[in-house]
Amino acid sequence: MAVREILTVPDPRLREVSKDVTEVTDETRALMDDMLESMYAASGIGLAAIQVGVPLRIIVMDLARSEEEEPQPRYFVNPKILEPTEETAPYEEGCLSVPEAFEEVERPAKCVVEYLDYEGEPRRVEAEGLFATCIQHEMDHLDGVLFVDHLSRLKRERILKRLKKEAKEKTANMAAE
C-alpha cells in the first residue's frame, strides 16, 4: 500500500466525471488499498478515486471516529444512489480536496446504495445519518461536483478564492526554493 497525493482545489481534474469500472481486479483492489491508506493518512472518513487523480467510480470510506474504535473500511465500486428520501438533514461537511473549509450542507437524510464490494460482489445497503451524508458527498466527486457547489455563491466564491490564493503562494514558495 502507498499513500497517494490528494488533489486539492483548484486542480481541474477534480471536475472530471469518473468512468465505470469494468471489472474488479487485483489492480482495482490495490488502488482501493492505496486510497484507504491515503484517506487514513489525511485523517479523512471518505475518499473518491478522482481525488487521487484516478477517474474511476470508486469510493473508500471508514466512519470509525476515534482511535478506540476498530477500523471499519468500506469499499464502493460503481455505486448508485437509489431511493433518496425527500426529507433532508443538515451536516457540517469538510473535504480533503477543499482543505480547512467546513460548511453546512443539506442532503437527503436516507438513501439506498447499490455497488460492487472489494471482491466485485454486488451489494445493496440502506444509508442514513453520517453514512448517507458521506456516500452522497463522495458520489458527488465521481460526477465532478464538490461540496462547495451546494453552498451559496458568496460562500463558495470566498472559499475558492482563498484556496486559489494559497495554491499560488505555494507555487511561488516552491519556485523560490
Stockholm file with secondary structure:
# STOCKHOLM 1.0

chainA/1-177         MAVREILTVPDPRLREVSKDVTEVTDETRALMDDMLESMYAASGIGLAAIQVGVPLRIIVMDLARSEEEEPQPRYFVNPKILEPTEETAPYEEGCLSVPEAFEEVERPAKCVVEYLDYEGEPRRVEAEGLFATCIQHEMDHLDGVLFVDHLSRLKRERILKRLKKEAKEKTANMAAE
#=GR chainA/1-177 SS CCCCCCCCTTCGGGGSCCBCCSCCCHHHHHHHHHHHHHHHHTTCSEEEGGGGTCCBSEEEECCCCSTTSCCCCEEEEEEEEECCCSCEEEEEEEETTEEEEEEEEEEESEEEEEEECTTSCEEEEEEEHHHHHHHHHHHHHHTTCCGGGGSCHHHHHHHHHHHHHHHHHHHHHHHHC
#=GC SS_cons         CCCCCCCCTTCGGGGSCCBCCSCCCHHHHHHHHHHHHHHHHTTCSEEEGGGGTCCBSEEEECCCCSTTSCCCCEEEEEEEEECCCSCEEEEEEEETTEEEEEEEEEEESEEEEEEECTTSCEEEEEEEHHHHHHHHHHHHHHTTCCGGGGSCHHHHHHHHHHHHHHHHHHHHHHHHC
//
